[in-house]
Amino acid sequence: MNCFETMFQMEPYVFCDENLSDYEKTIYILAIAYGASPIYRLSKKDIEELSLWLEVDFKLLAKALENEMNFPCGNAIIKFGDDTIECGEYFKNDFFDVIVKLLFAYKNLEEIYDDFGNEAVGENIQTSFTINHYFEMANAIAATYECMHENAFSYDNTMYDSAECFYPKNDIEMLSLLAISADCLGYDEDLINILTKLLKYEFKTRINALYLVTICQIFKHSPCFTREMKNIATDIYNKLLLILKNGKVVSMIINCLHRKTDKQVDERSKKDNTTRMQILYGYPNYDCYDLRFDFSHKGQEVVHFNNETPGGLSCCIFNKNEYQNIIDQYPELKDCFISYDDRWALKERINCELTDDMKVSFDRVRKEKAHDPIFTQSYLETDINDFINLVSKMLPKECRRAIDVGGTYAKLCFNYDVIMRDTTLLYLAYLARDSKRVDMVAEWISDKAFRYGLTSERINIDTLGQVLEIIKTAESRI
C-alpha cells in the first residue's frame, strides 16, 4: 500500500471539538507539524509567548506542540470541530520553526546591551551570533519550502540571497575584532556602542522584512482558506518579495481605524481610511521609500500600491521587463533610473539632467507607474481587508495603529534611516583614522539633527557619545 492510499484510509486526528477560524486552524496545523518532529522542545514560557504573539489559545497551542501523533508518510488529516482538513503537502512545512526563530530573534534583539562594558560586549557578540543563526535558518527554510512546492530550485524564492547586502554579519565580525583589541577599546568606548546600535538596526529592519513576506507565504499555502483568499495572499506575496528582496523594513503599520464602506469609489479620499497598510522600506544603499496599500478611491478604481520617495516623487518599483520596455521606448531616460538588483526605481527629478523633451517623457513614465495594481484579478474588498487583518494578527502589536496619511511619520522614518546611514559612514571613517572625513560626516549629522528637530541647535560633535544621543532621539520618534 503506498502513501497516497494510506492517507485516505487513515482516521482523522480529532484536535478539538470546537469550531475554529481559518487563521486558528492554520496556526495549529503548523504547530502540530512542528510538534510531530520538533527541532527542539519549547518551554511553557515559550508557548505562552507564542500564543500571545499569534493571538491563539495557549492550551490548544500547547496541545498542538506536545502531540505525539505518528502521521503516516508525513501526511495528516485533522479535525477541528465540524471541519476536517486534509493537510497534504502543507504538513511537511517548517513554517512554525520560522515563526519560533524570528520571535526569538526579536526577543534577543532586546537583550543586546547599548552600554559599554567588557562583559556586555561579550554577551552582545554571543547574542548577535545567535540572532544571525536564527535569521539565516528562517531565510533558508522559507525559501526551501517554496522551491519544493515549485519542484525547482531558484534564488528568486530566497528573500536574502546576497551576502554582500547583509550588513549585520560584517558588524558582528567587527564587534568581535574590537572586543579582543585593547587598543581599539581604549580608543573610544562609544565606538562599541555606535556599532551595537548599527547592528541592532540592521538586524531588526531585515527581520521585519523577512517576517512580513513569510506571513504572506504561510497564508498562500494554507489548506484552511478559500481559493480567493489564497490567491490574494499569493499576489501580495509576489509583490512584496519583488520589492523587499535583500531589503529592509524600517516600520510597518496596519491601519487599525474602521474602513468606511458606505461611499462610492469616486467619492472616497484618503480621509476615508482607504490606506490599509504602510511599509517604510529601503535597500542596502540606504535609499528609502514609503509603500502604501490603498483600496480604490477617486481616480483609482483598483486596489493598488503607492510608492513615494523622501523627496515626494510618487512612482512604484519597476520589474525587469517593465524597465526594459521603458528604455526601449525612451532610451534617453536610462540614466534616470537606479537599479536594485533586478528592480529599478525612477530617480527624483532633482537628481536627473532633463531636457524639455525628456521632462515630458519622464512625467509620462512616472504617472503610468504612480499607482501599481496589486492583484491579477478582481476580489471583494471585504476579502482583501480580511486578509490584511490576518497579517496584522501575526505582526508585532505595535504595528497596529492609525496611519498618518499626512506623511509626518514617514518623514520621521526617513530621517532615522538617514541618521543611521551617516552614522555608518562616521563609524567607518573613525576606524580608518581619517580625521578629515570624521569631521565632515560629523558636520553632516549635526546639520541633519538640527533640521530634523533632533537637537535644538547645531552642535559641534566632538564625541561619538553625542551621536548616540541623536540616534536615541531619532529612534524614539518612530
N, C-alpha and C positions, 0 to 999 in steps of 0.2 A: 504493500500500500504506500503510495507516495504522499509527500507532504500536503499536496493540494487536496487529496481525498481525505486525509486525516483531519484537516482544518474543518471540513464540512460535516464530519461525524462527531467532532468534539462538542461537549456540552458547554454552553456559555458560562463564563465566570461571573457569578452574581456579585457585583461590587457593593451595591446598596439598593434599598427598596424605594427610596425617594427619587422623584424626577429631578433632574439637574439641567442647568443651562448648557448650551453647546460649548461655551467657554469652560465651564467647570469640568465637563466630560473630557475636553481636550487636555486640560492640565492633569487630571487624574490618570488618563491614559499614558501621558508622558511619564508620570511618577511611577505607575505600575511597571512600565517598560524599564525604567531605571532600577526599580526595586528588584526586578527579576534577575538582573546581573549588575549590581551596583559597583561603581568604581571604588567607592568607599562608603561606609555606613555613616549616615547623618545622625547627629545627636538630637535630642529632644529640643534643645535650644535652636539648633539649625532649622528644624522642621517648623518650629513656631515662627521664626523669622521669615521663612519661605511662605508660610500660609498668610502672614500679614502682607508681605511683599506682593503676592499674587492674588490676594483677596479671595482665598478659598478656605474651607473649613479645616481647622487643624486636625481634628480626629480623622476625617476622611483622607486628608493628605498623608497622615502618619500610617493609616491602614494601607494606602496605595504603596507607600515606600517600603513598608515592612512585610508585604505579601511574600509568600513562599510558593506561589503557584509555578508549576512547570508547564509552560506553554509549548506544545509540540511544534518543532521546526521554527520556533520563534514567532509563530502566529498567535493571535488572540481574538476571541470573541467575548466581549464584555457587556454585561447587562447593567444598565443604570435605570432603576425604576422600571418604567414600561418600555424603555428604549434599549435596543440591542445593537451594538456597534461591532462590525467586522473590521478589525484594525488593519489586517493585511500588512503591506509594506511599512505603514506608518509605525507599527510596533517595533520595527527594527531601528528606529532612530535613537540618537543620543541627545536630543534637544534638552531634556531635563538636566543633563550634565552640563550643557552650555549655560542654562539658567543658573545653576548652582555655582559654576565657576565665575560667571560675571557678577553675581551677587557678592560672592566672596571677594572679588577684585574691588568692587565698590567699597566694601567694608574695610578692606586692607588699606585703601587709599586714605581713609580717615585715621588710620593708625600710624601714618608716616608723620614723624615729628617735624615741625617747622623750625624749631630752635636748635642751635648748635650744641654739640656735646659729643665726646668720643663714643660713649655708649649709644647715644641716639643715632649717630651716623651709622654705626654697625647694624643696629636694628633696622634702620631705613634701607640699607643695602639689601639685607635679607628679605625684608618685606617687598621691596621692589622686584627682586628676582622671582618671588612667589607670584606677584601680580602679573609679571611678564609671562610666566608659565601658564597661568590661568587664561590669559589673553590669547596666547599662541594656540593653546589646545582648543579653546572655544572657536577661534577662527578656522582652524583645520577641521573640526567636527562639522560645523555648519556647511563648509564647502564640500566636504566628503559626501554628506547626505545628498546634496544637490547633484553632484556628479553621479552618484549611484542611481538616483532617480532618473537621470537622463541617460544612464548607461554609457556615459562618455566622460573622459577627463577633460576639464577645461579650466584654465586660470580665470576665465570670465566669471566663474561661480565663487571665486575667493574674494572676500571683502578686502583683505590686505595681502597682496602678492608681491610687494616691493619692500625689501629690507631697507633700501635707501630712503624710503619715505617714512620709516618708523623710527622717529627720534628717541623715544623712551629708552631703547636699548643702548644707544650711544650715551645717553645721560647716566644710565646705571654704570656703564663702564668707566665713565669719567669720575663719578662719585666714588667708585671703588678705588680708583687711582689716587684721588685726593685724600681718601681716608688713610692710605698707607704712606703718604708722603708728609713727613713732619714739616718740611719747608713750606709746602703749599698750605697746610693747615695753619701755620703761623703767619702766613702772608696776609690773610684776611678771613676771619671766621665767617663773615657774612657771605663769602663766596659759596660755602657749602649750603647755606640757607637759600641763596639765589637758585642754585642748581636743583635743590629739593623742590622749590616752588615750580620751576620749569618742568621737572619730572612729573609732578602730580598733575599739572595742567595737560601735558602731552598725553599722559595715560588716560585721564578722565575723558577728554574730548574724543579719544579714539574708542574707548569702551562704550561711550554714548552711541557712537555711530554703528558699531558692530551690533550692539544690543537692539537698537531700533530696527535694523534690517532683519535680524534674526527673528524678532517678534512677527514680522510680516511673513517670513518664511514658515514659521510654525503654523500659522493660520492657513496659509495657502495649501498646505499638505494635509491638514486635519480632516479625518473622515466624518467628523461630527457636524460640519457646516454644510449649508446648501451649496449647490454648484455656483450660484450667483455670488455668494459671499466669498467662496474660494477664488473665483475669478477676480473679484475686487482686490483681494489680498495679493494675487499674482501680479496684477497690473501695477499696484503700488510698490510691491517688492522689486519688480523690474526697474521701475523709475528710480527708486531710492538707491538700488545697487549701482546703477549707472552714475548717479550724481555723487554718491558718498564714497565710492570705492577709493581706498587709500587716502581718504579724507578724515575730517574730524567734525564733531558736532559740539559747538560751544554751549548751546542751550536748545532745548526742545520743549514746546508748550502745546498742550491740548486745550482748546477753549472750553472752559467749564460753564460758560454762560449759555442760557437757553437759546436755541436756534429758532428764530421767527420763521414760521412756515405759512403764515396766513396771507403773505403778499405774493403777487405775481412776479415772475423773474424780472420783468422790465421795470418793476417798482423797487427792487431790492438795492441796497447800498451796503457799504462796509459797516454802517451803524446797525444793520440787522443781523450782525454776527455771522456773516457768510464765511469769514475766515475761521476754519476749524482747527488748523494745525499750523504751527510756525516752527521752522527749524533754522537756527543760526549756525551755519556750517562754513567750512573752509578747507583749504588744501595745504600741503606741506610748505609752500612758499609764503604762507600767511595771507593769501588772498581770501577774503571772507564775503559771504553772501547771506541774504535774508530770503529764505524759501517759504512761501505761504501756500497752504492748501485751501483753495476757495471753492465754495459752492457757486452755482450760477447766479449771476446778478445782472443788472442793467449793463448792456454792452457785451456781455459774455454769457451765452446760453448753455455752456457746458461746464462741468466740474473741471477745474484747471489748477495748475501751479502758476504762481507769480514768483519771479526771482529778481532781487534788487541788490545792486552794489552799494557800498557805503556812500558813494557819490550820487546815488539816486538813479542810476541807469537801470531801467526795468527791461530785462531780457533774460530768457531762460537758457539753460545749457544746451549746446548742440551736440548730437552724436556724430560719429564719423561720417556717415552718409549725408546727413544734413549739411555738415561743414563742407564736404567736397562739392556738393551741388551748388552751394553758395559761391565758392571760389571759382567753380567752372563758369558761373554766370557773371560774377563780379570779381575778376582776378585782382583788381586794384585794391580790394579790401583785405587782402591776405594778411597784411601787417596790422590789421585792426582786431585780430583775434589773439587770444592767449590759449595755449594748449595745456591741458591737464591729462596726460596720458592720451587716451582715445576720446577725450571730450574737449570741447572748445567753448570759450566764452568770449563775448564781444567786449572789447576794452571800453572804458569810459572815454567819451569824446575828447576830453582834455589830454588824453594820452595818445591821440591819433593825429596825424597830419593829413587834413582832408581838404581837397579842392571843393569848389561848389558842387560839381557833379558827384563827387564822392560822398558829400554830405547827404545828397538825395538818396543814393544807394544805401548808405549807412542807416538812415532813418527807416527806409523801407524794410531792410533786413531786421532791424530792431523791432519794429511794430509787428512784423509777422510772427515773431517769437516772444512778444511781450506776455502772451498767455499760452501756456502749453497744456493741451488737453491730456488728462491723466489716463483715461480709460479707452480701451479699444472698442468698446460697445457701450450701450446705454444701460444704466442701472437706476433704480429708485434712490432718491436722495436719502430716504429713511434707512435703506440698507447700507449706504455708504457711511452715514452718520453712525449707525450701529457698529460698523467695523472700526471707525475711529475711536469709539468708546471702548471697544475691546482692546485696542492698542494701549489706551490710557490706563487700563487696569493692570497692565504689566510694567508700565513705566514707573520710575520713582515718583512718589506722591507730590513732590514739589513741581512736577511738570504740569499739574492740573491747575490752571488758573486762567484768568481773563487775558486775552491777547491785546497788547497795546497796538491798535491799528494806526496810531499817530506816528509810530516809528521811534519813539524815545527809547524804548527798551532795546530795540535793535542797535541803536547808536551806542548804548552802554556796552553791549556785547562786542561790537566792532572796536570800541575804544579799548576794552580789556584785551582783546586779541592783539591789537597794535602794541600795547604796552608790553605784552609778553614777547612779541617779536623783537622789539627794540631791546628788551632785557636780555634776550638770547644773543643779540649782536654785542651788547655790552659785556656779557659774560665771556664770549669768545675773544673779544679784544683784551679783556682783563687777563685771560690765560696766556695770550700771546705777548703780554707785557708791552702792548702797543699803546703808550700813554696818549699819543695824539688822537688815536681812534677812540680810546676810552673817553676822553674829554668831549669829543664830537658827539658820540652816542649819548653820553650823559646829558648833554645840552638838548638833544632831541627829546629825551624822556622828560626833562624839566619843562620844556616848551609844551609838549603834549599834555602833561599832567596839569598844567595851568589852564590850557584851552579846554580840557575835558572836565574842569572843575574838581580835579582830584587834590589840588593844592590851592590855597587862597592867593598865592603869588608865585612868580617864577623864582625858583630856588637854585642856588649853586649846589649841585650834587657832588659832595666830597667823599661820601662813603656809600658802600652798597647797602648799608642799613637804611638809608633814605629811599633807595629804590624799592626795598622790601615793603616799606610803609605805603608807597604809591601802589604797589601791586595789591596789597591787602585792601586798600580803599577801593580800587577798581573792581576787585573780586566781590567785595561786599555789596556792590550795587546791582549785581545780577542774581 
